[in-house]
């Protein structure tokens, strides 16, 4: 019976604490526009691309258009570099340096 009372008191105190915290945050946050709003507009302008650049990007590559040769070459180069790094990391000094060619005794 004592554990039920303890659980009830704990839940009640947690609910009271949450209610007080909710009221406190509501009072501390202002709804009016302050000096921070002007700074946010500047950040928004820095984040988004200009319309001309965006339209050029969309004209350059549509949703279903194939990748350009430069994009394919860049992706292949990144893939080659990743494979080379994997081979260098897993090289064990044997020739050929592949894991499937190891001789187990």
VOPAGU-2260 file (C-alpha; in pm, 1 decimal, decimal comma):
REM VOPAGU-2260
SITE   aa  ch    i         X         Y         Z
SITE  UNK   A    0       0,0       0,0       0,0
SITE  UNK   A    1     287,6     235,9      73,2
SITE  UNK   A    2     430,8     199,2    -276,9
SITE  UNK   A    3      98,2     305,9    -427,0
SITE  UNK   A    4      95,8     620,5    -217,1
SITE  UNK   A    5     455,9     691,2    -312,8
SITE  UNK   A    6     371,9     643,3    -682,0
SITE  UNK   A    7      67,2     869,3    -651,2
SITE  UNK   A    8     265,1    1144,6    -477,3
SITE  UNK   A    9     544,2    1118,1    -736,8
SITE  UNK   A   10     302,6    1145,1   -1030,4
SITE  UNK   A   11     118,5    1435,9    -868,8
SITE  UNK   A   12     440,2    1625,8    -800,2
SITE  UNK   A   13     563,1    1562,5   -1156,9
SITE  UNK   A   14     235,1    1696,0   -1297,4
SITE  UNK   A   15     256,3    2006,4   -1079,0
SITE  UNK   A   16     617,7    2063,9   -1181,6
SITE  UNK   A   17     528,1    2035,2   -1551,9
SITE  UNK   A   18     240,8    2280,8   -1511,6
SITE  UNK   A   19     464,6    2534,8   -1340,5
SITE  UNK   A   20     736,7    2493,8   -1603,0
SITE  UNK   A   21     485,1    2545,9   -1883,4
SITE  UNK   A   22     359,9    2869,4   -1728,1
SITE  UNK   A   23     714,2    2995,2   -1677,2
SITE  UNK   A   24     818,5    2942,9   -2037,9
SITE  UNK   A   25     501,0    3106,8   -2164,7
SITE  UNK   A   26     574,5    3419,3   -1964,1
SITE  UNK   A   27     941,5    3436,0   -2057,6
SITE  UNK   A   28     898,9    3418,2   -2436,2
SITE  UNK   A   29     775,9    3737,8   -2595,3
SITE  UNK   A   30     535,8    3733,4   -2887,2
SITE  UNK   A   31     619,8    4078,7   -3022,6
SITE  UNK   A   32     882,0    4148,1   -3283,9
SITE  UNK   A   33    1214,6    4251,3   -3142,8
SITE  UNK   A   34    1562,3    4323,4   -3273,7
SITE  UNK   A   35    1617,7    3950,7   -3335,8
SITE  UNK   A   36    1360,9    3946,3   -3614,9
SITE  UNK   A   37    1568,6    4179,2   -3831,0
SITE  UNK   A   38    1874,4    3959,4   -3788,1
SITE  UNK   A   39    1671,2    3655,2   -3890,5
SITE  UNK   A   40    1574,7    3819,7   -4219,4
SITE  UNK   A   41    1942,1    3871,1   -4300,6
SITE  UNK   A   42    2016,0    3506,9   -4223,5
SITE  UNK   A   43    1724,6    3397,3   -4439,2
SITE  UNK   A   44    1860,9    3595,0   -4732,5
SITE  UNK   A   45    2202,1    3432,5   -4688,8
SITE  UNK   A   46    2058,4    3080,8   -4673,8
SITE  UNK   A   47    1840,1    3086,8   -4982,8
SITE  UNK   A   48    1972,6    3105,8   -5337,1
SITE  UNK   A   49    1875,5    3385,9   -5572,3
SITE  UNK   A   50    1599,9    3310,3   -5820,1
SITE  UNK   A   51    1827,2    3325,5   -6123,6
SITE  UNK   A   52    2065,6    3068,8   -5976,5
SITE  UNK   A   53    1777,6    2843,6   -5875,7
SITE  UNK   A   54    1616,0    2854,9   -6218,8
SITE  UNK   A   55    1950,5    2780,0   -6386,2
SITE  UNK   A   56    1992,3    2479,2   -6158,9
SITE  UNK   A   57    1647,4    2349,7   -6245,5
SITE  UNK   A   58    1704,4    2406,3   -6617,3
SITE  UNK   A   59    2039,6    2232,5   -6596,8
SITE  UNK   A   60    1895,5    1918,4   -6448,1
SITE  UNK   A   61    1531,0    1828,6   -6423,1
SITE  UNK   A   62    1378,3    1559,0   -6208,2
SITE  UNK   A   63    1408,9    1278,1   -6461,5
SITE  UNK   A   64    1690,5    1401,7   -6678,1
SITE  UNK   A   65    2003,7    1188,8   -6692,1
SITE  UNK   A   66    2316,8    1293,3   -6509,3
SITE  UNK   A   67    2564,3    1502,3   -6698,1
SITE  UNK   A   68    2898,8    1350,8   -6793,7
SITE  UNK   A   69    3075,5    1566,2   -6534,1
SITE  UNK   A   70    2851,9    1436,2   -6254,1
SITE  UNK   A   71    2910,2    1076,2   -6360,4
SITE  UNK   A   72    3285,7    1129,0   -6378,0
SITE  UNK   A   73    3290,9    1292,6   -6036,0
SITE  UNK   A   74    3090,3    1007,4   -5884,0
SITE  UNK   A   75    3316,0     744,5   -6042,7
SITE  UNK   A   76    3623,5     925,5   -5911,0
SITE  UNK   A   77    3481,6     933,1   -5558,1
SITE  UNK   A   78    3398,2     563,8   -5585,5
SITE  UNK   A   79    3749,8     482,3   -5707,2
SITE  UNK   A   80    3904,8     679,4   -5422,7
SITE  UNK   A   81    3687,6     500,7   -5167,3
SITE  UNK   A   82    3788,0     160,5   -5306,9
SITE  UNK   A   83    4154,7     259,1   -5301,7
SITE  UNK   A   84    4127,7     372,6   -4939,8
SITE  UNK   A   85    3957,7      44,9   -4849,0
SITE  UNK   A   86    4236,1    -153,5   -5017,7
SITE  UNK   A   87    4508,1      47,2   -4843,6
SITE  UNK   A   88    4339,4      -0,9   -4506,9
SITE  UNK   A   89    4296,0    -377,2   -4550,6
SITE  UNK   A   90    4633,4    -445,5   -4712,1
SITE  UNK   A   91    4811,1    -719,3   -4518,3
SITE  UNK   A   92    5144,8    -735,5   -4701,7
SITE  UNK   A   93    5056,2   -1039,6   -4909,0
SITE  UNK   A   94    5029,8   -1044,4   -5284,4
SITE  UNK   A   95    4764,6   -1003,8   -5414,0
SITE  UNK   A   96    4639,9    -793,3   -5123,8
SITE  UNK   A   97    4280,3    -912,0   -5132,5
SITE  UNK   A   98    4111,2   -1084,4   -4842,0
SITE  UNK   A   99    3970,5   -1368,7   -5051,4
SITE  UNK   A  100    4317,5   -1476,8   -5172,0
SITE  UNK   A  101    4459,7   -1553,1   -4827,6
SITE  UNK   A  102    4594,5   -1902,9   -4775,2
SITE  UNK   A  103    4474,4   -2056,9   -4453,3
SITE  UNK   A  104    4687,5   -2324,7   -4292,0
